Amino acid sequence: MSGLNLQNDISKDDPEMYDLIRAEKSRQLRGLELIASENFASKACLQALGSCLNNKYSEGQPGQRYYGGNEVIDKVERLCQKRALEAFGLDPEKWGVNVQPHSGSPANFAVYTAVVEPHGRIMGLHLPDGGHLSHGFMTGTKKVSATSVYFESFPYKTSPKTGLIDYDELEKNSLLFLPKLIIAGTSCYSRNLDYKRFRQIADGVGAYVLADMAHVSGLVAAGLVPSPFEHCDIVTSTTHKTLRGPRSGIIFFRKGVRRTLKNGTEEMYDLEKKINEAVFPGLQGGPHNHQIASVAVALKQASLPEFIEYQKQTMANAKAMSKALIDRGYTVVTGGTDTHLVLVDMRPQKLDGARSEKVLEEVGIACNKNTCPGDKSALKPSGLRLGTPALTSRDMKEKDIVQVVEFFHQAIVLTAEVAASSGPTLKEFKAKLEDQQVRTKIEQIKKHVEDFAMKFPMPGFDDW
């Protein structure tokens, strides 16, 4: 290339980064990904993501761009919109979609910007009870989430005894708080949501219902869990979890009649313009066209019969994981799962999420610490959030998941041993992990994990 000494190959142009990418590929291949919000995108999705579409600016909507040269990009985005509606069985006369959000949190924030307005009131599931930061979170001394900084947020909670959402308390508090928007969405909740109940509660205060289906969008597309579209006004999602696409975001919004007023006149939805303008120019500049193309590829894959079978296996694997954990004596929050996700309370083992997560990471099992019902602080979680989408993408079945739980159990037994012989702080616990005898035990478990994991294929590029 004139003026630049480039070989157009990352292995030659930047061997340092090339080696890091290969190292991460090795980690993913040799380990077990139990993070419920992670998955493996297909080779086709990654090809679109790494295409020349990355090069184009396309601020605005299809047919109404602020840059020239977007005739092909318009077709790409319209195809993605079409496939998004088709994937969830939506009538384009009743639903519209914006596929430009860069990820899930900006998608949610765009909705708040569009319909709530500054200092408007929002109710979402409390973060320590399984909610997401983008649904609002604050402590007694700090507004942690930007949602709580720019809007007035009030949480609803789960029952400490059952781990289930307390809809009665939500309804009671909504009548006092009078929110403009109620969020039916979770980040760590293993049961199906009662969207009809959310609708009834929202109607009692004249609020919109936003469903954040980021975790379950693939299960919804496959028709295996309740759909939010029947009862909700707006639906957001990421596209990389159970949907198996790239890291991106999406917003669906209703069109037509919202409700009939007491005087008999019909109030129409006016969400399309508000949401589109909140995304751009409100919060973003140019959309990421390579992401949008990759989302379109994932949505086409979601229409295939194999996708439904994959989602069925994901749910079957989650149930097998839950049962195997319970059989091993672990406490699974809510006693099981309806989805792809399992939340394990480590308090009966006299452990916490941070220590358990660290040892699991050391042996090649990736998961994340998470709060459990009854936790007082999101910074000191008692549990572990586990999920099966990624392992299912590697063709694991129920019997394989039982073996994964065995590796999990071995790591937790070691965690308890180390915790019993170390000081009370996490720093002292991590220091104890460097003890030679402990390192030997870690390496023994890790070798078994790697030998097992390497038997299963990993979607993506084979030549990395």
Salt bridges, closest charged atoms under 4 A:
GLU24 OE2 - ARG27 NH2 2.80
GLU33 OE2 - ARG27 NH1 2.87
ASP74 OD1 - ARG65 NE 2.71
GLU77 OE1 - ARG65 NH2 2.90
GLU86 OE2 - LYS82 NZ 2.79
ASP129 OD1 - LYS157 NZ 3.14
GLU152 OE2 - HIS119 ND1 3.29
ASP168 OD1 - ARG197 NH2 2.88
GLU171 OE1 - ARG197 NH2 3.01
ASP203 OD1 - ARG199 NE 3.15
ASP212 OD2 - HIS135 NE2 2.85
GLU230 OE1 - HIS231 NE2 3.77
ASP233 OD2 - ARG199 NH1 2.99
GLU267 OE2 - ARG258 NH1 3.39
GLU267 OE1 - ARG259 NE 2.71
ASP270 OD2 - LYS274 NZ 3.03
GLU277 OE2 - LYS273 NZ 2.75
GLU309 OE2 - LYS312 NZ 3.66
ASP327 OD2 - LYS323 NZ 2.81
ASP338 OD1 - ARG191 NH1 2.93
ASP345 OD2 - ARG347 NH2 2.73
ASP352 OD2 - ARG355 NH1 2.59
GLU357 OE1 - LYS369 NZ 3.15
GLU361 OE1 - LYS358 NZ 3.91
GLU362 OE2 - LYS358 NZ 3.27
GLU362 OE1 - ARG439 NH1 3.02
ASP375 OD1 - ARG347 NH1 3.39
ASP400 OD1 - LYS399 NZ 3.33
GLU406 OE1 - ARG328 NH2 2.02
GLU417 OE1 - LYS441 NZ 3.16
GLU434 OE2 - ARG439 NH1 3.98
GLU443 OE2 - ARG439 NH2 3.56
GLU450 OE1 - ARG30 NH2 3.02
ASP451 OD2 - LYS447 NZ 2.71
